[in-house]
Amino acid sequence: MGVRHYRHLVLVLGDQLDEASAAFDGFDADQDGVAMMEVAAESTHVWSSKIRIALFLSAMRHFRDRLREKDDWPVEYVELDDRANTQALDSEVERLVRRHHAQKLIAVETGDWRVEQQLQAAAKRAGVELELREDRHFFSSREDFRVHAKGRKQLRLEYFYRELRKRHGVLIDDEGKPEGGEWNYDADNRESFGKDGPPADMKAPMSFAPDAVTQEVIALVERRFGDHPGNLSHFDWPVTTEQARRALTDFIKHRLPQFGRYQDAMWTEEPWLFHSRISAAMNLKLLPPREVVDAAVEAYRRGDAPLAATEGFVRQILGWREYVRGLYWLEMPDYVERSALRAKEALPEFYWTGRCEMRCLRDALGQTLERGYAHHIQRLMVTGLYGLLLGIDPRKLHEWYLAVYVDAVEWVELPNTMGMSQFADGGRMASKPYVATGKYIQRMSNYCAGCAFDPAEAVGEKACPFTTLYWDFLERHETLLRGNRRMQFQVRNLDRLSDERRRAIRERAAVIRKAGGAVPAPDKQEELPW
């Protein structure tokens, strides 16, 4: 049997594993084919974690098998070890188009500006039309956000979120007002665990033992990317839609009721707490966000989850997720180049090893490298905050986040890093830099207990580097921050420091930077894991 010729070649990328995708509209198995490909370049353009690579490849292979069950759909699947594989997305697309004499290439909008440019270039070289269809996975389109943004100097989540709540009737009462009378319940959703720690009855998320397909992928990743960060020995992520739905049901039943209350809390050696662990499944399109939101709202209607927890979770899905995607496509391609604070420090080596004296960073980085996961406060107010205060080049930090987290696709990761975390866009996204001393971490976690550094101290060998660098940050950017209304309180506190105190802080900050951010502790109060 010769090589099949296709009318349409439907391209499915690793983060487009959606059976209801618009790319399949009008698909005719007698005339059309599906193309999927594993290429090394997508794992090496940033030094991707083995966990992230394995998740993508396993989910792709399971999706391939599911498509092939659909009335014998022809799926042209290029595995990583295929001899003909050119190991680059654009050249593989071009090769398959030519090989199968495809008359047209069809795909849905990508999640990465770089990838979309590659597809357009490949189609042009192959001499075929590329039809990019709107991605129905989301509640809103790229154009929806452009319309919302038109004429606005600042783009804030709250206003776009309210538009979407109204448009889709989510937590809206019969009079068109927000359920409970408030649009958000942040004030009820910022508790710490206190000295006793998480509740004793807290249930760990559902896990999924690797099947034969996933085991094969794990062996492949260890063989091909063995020098990459990450530990595959306890890989247990959902890799199919069925597994993702089970994970969602488990979250709704066991953790949503307490999610809102403790969503900002942190605790050593507790990576999951009350979080959902379904963001990766959603970002690979295994799980529709509408299904996720509906499940949470239904739990509230049944009386199984409080309104504050439900609204806080819905805001992450219907609000933040849609907002950052809109911002990404509005601001690219130059968004990644911005550095409003002119930060230029190198990424500390310990971001890749987890080996540092600060207990909070050691825990957050350790679980990131071990599990491919950290929740949003660990990312924003531990790893991200330290990068902001130290002055790490925001693009280097962005590349690190994209590499190490299993749920990292650029449309969601880049705005969160460059805008929310690092203020590299100068306030296009966030209304202020999110900076704090080590006292914030002490309040929201048990990280400071037993740490060699004191979050109350800004100078001296026992000073917490977060606290030292916080005051140093305020002084270095004092002129800019004085013009920000939301920073007035913090700037006034800076005014209270004497010249001598400021000088001592600058000198201590210089010591930290000279050490590459990994200042040695004055004494070790606990045995370190290396």
N, C-alpha and C positions, 0 to 999 in steps of 0.2 A: 504493500500500500504506500503511495507517494505522500508527500507533504501536503496537508490540507491547505486550501486557499480560503481566506475569510473575507466576507463583505466588511464586517466590523470586527476589530480586535479590541475587546474591552479590557482595559488595564485596571488591575486591583492592587493597590499598594498595601504595605504592611499595616498601616493605620486606617484602612478602609474596609474592614472585614464586616460589612453590613449587607445582609441578604436582601434588604429592602432598598439598597442603593439605587439612585437614579441612573447609575451607569448601566443597570440591567434592564431599564425600560426598553421595551421593544426587542429584547434579545430573542434570537431565533437560533436554536441549537443546530439547525441544519445548515445555516449560513455563517454564523458568527462563532467566535472563540473568545475565551477568557485568558488573559496573560498575567501570570504572577511570577516574580523573580526574587531570588535571594542574591544580593550582591555584597561583596566585602566592603565596598566603599561606604555603604550606609552604616557600617559598624566602626569605621576608622576615620571618617571625616572629623569626628570627635572620638576620643578614646573610650568608646562605649563599654559600660559594665557588662560582664558576662551574663548577669541576670537579665538585663534589659535586652540583650541580643537573643537570649534563649526564649524570653517571653514572646518577642516579635516572631521569631522563626517557628516556634511551636504553634502559636495562634494561626499563623499563615498556613501551615501544613494541615492543621485541623480544618480550616476554612476551605482549603483546596479539596479535601476529601468530602466535605459537605456539599460543595458545588457539584462534584462529580456524581453525587447521588441524585441530583436533580435531573431526571430524564436524560442521563448520560451527557450532561453538558461537557463540551470539549474544553479542557483546561490545559493550557500550555504552561507548565510549571518548571522553572529553571532552579534547580537546587544549587547550593553553594559549591558543591564539589563537581558539578557537571563540567566536563572537559571543554565544552564550547563557551562556557560562561566567561564573559569579558570582565566581570566583577565591578561594573559601573552601571548605574541605572539607565542613563541616557543611551549608552552604546548597546545595552541589552534590549531596550525598547526598539531602537533602530534595527537591530539584528532580527528580532522577531517579526517586525512589520515587513521587512524585506523577505524573510524566509517564507512567510505565509501569504505574501502578496496581498496584504490587507489593503482595502480601499479607503479605510477610515479608522482612526484611533479614537476611542471614547474613554473618558475617565470622569470622575467627579473632581471638584476642586480639591487641591492638595492641602495639607496642613503645614507646608513649609515652602516659603517663597523660593528658596534655592531649587527645590525639587520641581516646582511648577515651571521654572525657567528651563530646567533640563528637559522636561517633557516637550515643551514648545520647540526647543532647539532640535531634539531628536526627530520630531514629526517633520520639521522643516527639511532636515537633511534627508529624511526618507521620502520626501515628496508627497506626504499625505496630510489630510486635514486632521487637526486635533480638536475634538469637541469636548470642552470642559463643561460639565453639567453642575448645577447648584447642588450642594451637599444638604440633603434633607434631614440629615442626622440632627442638625441644630434647630433650636426654636426660632432663630432669626438668621437672615442672610447677610452676606457682606454688604449688600446695598442698603439693607435696613439700618445698619450702623452708620454708613456714610450719610444717610438722610438725617439720622439723629445728631450726628456730629457737626453738620453744616452750620456755620456761624457761631459755634461755641468755642470760646478760648480755652476752656478747661473741660475735660471729659471725666465725669464722675459716675461711678457705678450706680449710685442711688437712683438717679433720674432714669437711666436706661432700664434698670431693674423694675422700677414702677411701671414703665411703659409695657414691659413684657408681662408682668403680673396681670395688668388690665387686659392686654390683648389676648392672653391665653386663659384668663379666668382662673388663675391659680391663687388660692387662699384669698378670694374676693367674695364678699357677702352679696346677698340679693340686691342690695342698694348700690353695688359697685364700689364699696369701700373695703379697705383691707380688713381681713379677718382679725377680730379682737381690737380694732380701732387704731393699730399702729402698723407702720410699714416694716419695721424691723425691731427685734428684741435683743439687740446687742447687750444692753445693760444686764440682761438675765443670763448671758452666755459667756461669762468671763471668769468663772470661779476656778480656784486652784483646789487641789486635793487636801491641803492642810497637812499637818505633820503625820497623820495616820496613813496617808497614801490612798491609792485607788480603792474603791469598795471591794470587799472580799469576794462578792458574788459576780464581779466583772467577768464576762465570758469572752474568751479569745475568738477572733474571727474564724469562720470555716476555712479549712485548708484543703488542698487538692493534690493528692499524691500523683506524681508523674506517671502517665500511661506509657505505652511502648513508643508512641510518636515522640512524646516529650523526652523520654530517656534517650532516644536516638539523637535528638537535637542537643541535649546536654553533652553527650559524648562528642558531637561535632564541634560545639562551641569550645569545649576544653581542648580539643585538638587544634582548632584553627585560631583561637583567641586566648590561649592559655595565659598569656602575659598581661591580659586586661584585668582591671580590678573586679572584685565581686566574688561571691562564694555561691556555688551552685549545689552544695551538698544538701540544702534544705529548701530547694525550689518547690513552691506549692501554690503558685498563682493560678487563678482561673484562666483557661486558655480557649474556652468555647463559650458560646452564648448560653448554653444550658448551665454550665458551671457559674457563669457570671450572674445568672438569675438566681441561682441557689445562694450565692454570696450576698446578693441584694436582700433576699428574704431573711437570711440570717441576721444581717445588719438591722433591718427594720424591726425584727422581733427582739433582739438582744441588746442592741446598743443605741439605736436612735433615741429612746426615751431619755438617756443621760447625755447624748451627744452635745446638745447645745450648752448645757451647764458646764461641761468639762472640755469643750473643743479647743481651748487655748492652754490647757494644763499639760505638763510634762512630768515624766517620772523615769528614773533610771531603769534600764533593762525592761522597759515596757513600751515597745515600739508602736503597738496598735491602739491601746486604750479603747476609747469609744468611737474610733473613726471607722469609716465604711470599708476601706480597702477595695473600692471598686473603680477608682479613678482610672487605673490602667485599662480596665475592661471597657470603660466608656471611651477613652481616647483612642483605642484600637477599633472602636465602633462595634464591639461585640454586644454592647448594652445600650439601648436607646435612652437618651436622657429623659424623654417624656415618660417612659416606663418607670424610671427612677423617681421622678417627681410625683407621679401619680401614686406610687406605692407609699411614699412618705405622707402625702396628704390623706390617703385612705386610712393610714394608721392613726392620724390625728382625728379624723372623723369618727373612727371606731372608739376613740378614747384610749388608745394604746400608746400615744405619745403626746406630750404637752405641746402647745402652740409654739413656745419659744424655741424648743428643739427642732420642731418641724420647719419653722420659718428659717432658722439659721442654716439648716441643711439645704432647703430649697434655694436659699440665696446663693449658696456655693454653686449650684447646678444651673438654675434658671438665670441667676444674676451674674456672678463673677465669671463663670465659664464662657458665657455668651459675650460678656463685655470685653474680656481680654482677647478673644478671637477677633471681634470687630476692630479693636484698637490695633492689633497686629497687622491686619490687612490694610487698614487705613494709613499706617505709618511706615510700612516697609517700602523700599528696601533699606533706607538709611537709618532706620530705628536702631539697628544693631551697632551702628558706628557712634552713637551719641555717648558723651561723657561730660555731662553738665558740671560735675564736680572735679573734672580733670584728674580723676584717680588713675594711678599708673603703677601701683605696687604689684609685684609678682604674686601669683597665687601660691600660698604657702604649701610646701611639700606635704605637710600633714593632712591636707584635704584629701590626698590620695592614699594615706596610710592610716589615719586616725590616731597617730602617735603624737599626742601633745599633753601638756600638764593640766590644761583647763578641763575640768570634769564634764562640763556641759558640752563642749565641743567634742570631747573624746567620745561621749555617749552618742551624740547625734551623728557624728561622722562614722563611728563604729557601726551603728545599725544601718546607716546608708550604704556602706561598703559591704556589709554582711547580707542585707536584705533588699537593697535597692529601693529603700523607702524611708521617709521621715515625714511626719505630718506638717501641716502648713505653718505652725508656730515654730517648730524646730527649724524649718527652712528660712522663715522670715526673721525670727528674733534670736536665732543662735548662729547658724552658718552664714546667713545673709547679713545679719547685723554686724558680725565680726568683719566680714568683707567690707561693708560700708564704712565702719569706723577706722579700719586699718588703711583704707584707701586702695583696695585691690582694683586693678583694671577691670571694669565691669564686663567687658567682652570675654575675658578669661574666666570670670566667675560664671557667666552665661554658658560657656562651653562646658564647664564642669557640671553644672546642673543638668544640661542636656545629656551628658554622658552617663551620669550615675543613677538617675531615677527611672524606674520602670514606666512611669506614666508620662515621661517627658517627650512631648512632640512640640516642635518649635512654636506653633501658634499659641500654645498655652504657657510654655516655659519662658520664652523670651520676654514678653511683657511683664510677667511676674518678677523676673530677675532685674531687667533693665529699668523698669518703671517703678514697681511697688517696692522692691527690695533695695535697689541701689540708687534710686533717684537720678539715674543717668540721663533721663529725658527732661530733667529740670522742672518737673511738675506737670507734665502732660497727663500723666495718669494719677499719681498720688498728690494730695494737697500739701504734703510736707515730707521731709525725710523721716522715716520711722527709726528714731534713735533713742536709746535708753542706756542706763548704766547696768552693771551687774545686779543691781537690786531688783530689776524687773525679773530677771531669770530666777533669782532667789525667791521672789514672791510666787512665781508660777510653777515651781518645780522643787525637787530635793537635790538638784545638781550641786548646790553650793555646800551642802553638808559633807564634810570630809575633804573638800577641795583645799588645796594648799593656798589659794588666793582668797582675799577678803573682799566681797563686793562693795563694802562700805568705804574702802580705801582707794584713793586715786594715785597716791605716790608711795614710794618705798617698795621694797622687795616683795612684800605680801599684797601689794595692791592688785586688785582684779584688773587684768588687761582691758576688759570691757569698760570698766569705770574710768580708767586712765584715758583710753582712746575716745570715750564719749566726750569728756571735757576738751580734749585735744581737737576733736571734730568740730565742736561748737566754736572754738577759737579760730581754727583754720578757715572756717566758712562763715565767720561772724557777720561780715558785710552782707552776704547773700541772705542769711537767716533772719537778719533784722527786718528785712522786707517781707517776711512771711508772717502773716497774722497768727497762724496756728503755732508758731515757734516762739511767740513773745515771752511766754512764761519761762521757757528754758533759757532764752537769751538773757532774761533778767537775772536768773540764777548765776549765769556766767559773770555778770557785772559785779556780783558780790565777792568774787575771788580777788585776792590781793595780787600785785605784780609778782611777788615772791612765789605765791602758790601757782600762778600760771606758769612761771618759769620752771618750777619743779615738775609740773605735769608735762610740759614740752620735753623736758630732759628724759622723763620716764618713757614717754611715747617714742622718743628716738631710740631708746634701748630696745623697745619692743620691735620696732621696725628693723633695726640692725640685726635682730635675731630672726628675721623673716617671719615675724608674728608669733614665733614659738618661744617666748621668753621662758627661761628655766624657772622652776619653782624654788622658793627659798628652802623648803624642806618637803619631803614626801611623807604625807600623813596616811597614805594608803599605798599598797603595792600596785604598781602599774603593770598592765598586761603585756609588756614586752621586755 
